[in-house]
């Protein structure tokens, strides 16, 4: 009986971990939906925006070296 109680507690713990993973998961995409930009594209767009705002040479070099 104690073994069953231990297994039940383990399943409850697993459910809470699954809920936490679900919160951080990417949203499901429908077929034919536009693709999300890749992480490299996101980084590049952030660097471009940072360069536009600051106009510094360091930001320009970071953008050039990252490509």
For each residue, the residues with C-beta under 8 A, 3 or more apart:
1: 4 5
2: 5 6
3: 6 7
4: 1 7 8
5: 1 2 8 9
6: 2 3 9 10
7: 3 4 10 11
8: 4 5 11 12
9: 5 6 12 13
10: 6 7 13 14
11: 7 8 14 15
12: 8 9 15 16
13: 9 10 16 17
14: 10 11 17 18
15: 11 12 18 19
16: 12 13 19 20
17: 13 14 20 21
18: 14 15 21 22
19: 15 16 22 23
20: 16 17 23 24
21: 17 18 24 25
22: 18 19 25
23: 19 20
24: 20 21
25: 21 22
26: 36
27:
28:
29: 33 35 36
30: 33
31:
32:
33: 29 30
34:
35: 29
36: 26 29
37: 41 42 45
38: 41 42
39: 42 43
40: 43 44
41: 37 38 44 45
42: 37 38 39 45 46
43: 39 40 46 47 66
44: 40 41 47 48 63 66 67
45: 37 41 42 48 49
46: 42 43 49 50
47: 43 44 50 51 59 62 63 66
48: 44 45 51 52 63
49: 45 46 52 53
50: 46 47 53 54 59
51: 47 48 54 55 56 59 60 63
52: 48 49 55
53: 49 50
54: 50 51 59
55: 51 52 59
56: 51 59 60
57: 60 61
58: 61 62
59: 47 50 51 54 55 56 62 63
60: 51 56 57 63 64
61: 57 58 64 65
62: 47 58 59 65 66
63: 44 47 48 51 59 60 66 67
64: 60 61 67
65: 61 62
66: 43 44 47 62 63
67: 44 63 64
